[in-house]
Amino acid sequence: MVCENINVNEKGNLAFAGFDTAELAAKHGTPLYLMDEDRIRHNCRIYLKAMAEAFGTEAQPLYASKAASFKRMYEIMKEEGMGIDVVSSGEIFTALKAGFDLKNAYFHSNNKTDWDIAYAIENGIGYFVVDNSEELYAINEAAAKAGIVQDILLRITPGIDTHTYEAVNTGKVDSKFGSAIATGQAEDMVRLTLSYEHIRLCGFHCHIGSQVFDSDTFLRGSDIMLDFIADMKSKLDFVTQQLDLGGGYGVRYVESDPTIDIAANIAQVAANVKAKCHCLGLDIPKILMEPGRSIVADAGMTLYTVGTVKTIPGYKNYVSIDGGMTDNPRFALYGSAYTVFVANKMNETADFVCSLVGRCCESGDIIQENITIPRPVRGDIAAVCTTGAYNYSMASNYNRIARPPIVMLSGGRDYVAVKRESLEDIAANDI
Ligand code: LLP
């Protein structure tokens, strides 16, 4: 199985986090997002332990909450001792609702509005991760107005190309994010920052890409960043306190995806950082990392009820479900691979080749193409694995379809963390 929390039970049904998924579908209805809370906590602890061991107890993983943002997630992050990466006032608002202390929050985004900046400052944001000079100016003004000195990191583009899909490849020089070292803009940003009275520069951030499997990505990234840090020390006498290496470790969506040993990888990055700092005569900065996908992806599963099963002779078979690109746009956007099961037919022969498609009025509304499953009939339960990251958070109401609820699974207990949208909810803002 793609993850160890997936099994087949004695009834021949798909089990997830020890629960019978067919029973969960009957109890909560479909479409249904499931989240294995124990797996989320397990994934957090891998980072917490590995980073503390490798970099010292000062090091801090930040959960990139864009991967799955709802109140319960921030409560779990608070309980686990994770920091958070937020990218909008909406994420900040949700974190506040969970009682998350924003001192431990880093506010990203390439275009924070003046309103966002004021809102974040008002609520005591720990750090802005500043993207550009206009934003720097706006933060300085807002901090002056609030009578504070605001801590920030600068987002730097190290100029690394990862071998991942284009939409999530962000570390290149040609990127809408950050300031590039190669063009001299990163250095300009440091000079500018140091000239502002109401801003304290604490260090630097880079994020190279997402769903990355190359084990040398973080090594190359940290090397380039440390060279830059040494350069800023010698040119500007600036001592970097924090280095945020971003997120990006890939997860297994299908059996053919590799498994990453995150703890071993972090240990390797730490050895490299220590050696490089020694070589450059630098004190090792406090290291931050920002995992999103690798915290929540394999904690998620989506259940659907099968509707129409259509065969076009000489072409292919279509299995339609009661959800689709509205709850999972990742195939439509990136052609992402997923593992699909018929949850109530796990012991039946998988010999039906088909596309699993959604219910939207759009041909591109596909969850997965060319899968082989037992031939399903109307009423069967389809399960799509590894949907914990960037599914709920990218869901939409296209075609005025309601978003599914999120049911958390923990220690044999299932509970609703996000309720199902109603038809009233969908039209709630219409005047
Ligand atoms: N830090 C920054 C600044 C980021 O931009 C991201 C992701 C992360 C951390 C977390 O990266 P992760 O560990 O999750 O790979 N919607 C796409 C993914 C977009 C990722 C955007 N940034 C998807 O569904 O695959």
Boltz pocket constraint, residues with backbone or C-beta under 6 A from the ligand:
constraints:
  - pocket:
      binder: B
      contacts: [[A, 64], [A, 67], [A, 85], [A, 108], [A, 167], [A, 168], [A, 170], [A, 207], [A, 209], [A, 210], [A, 211], [A, 246], [A, 247], [A, 248], [A, 249], [A, 290], [A, 291], [A, 292], [A, 293], [A, 294], [A, 330], [A, 389], [A, 390]]
      max_distance: 6.0
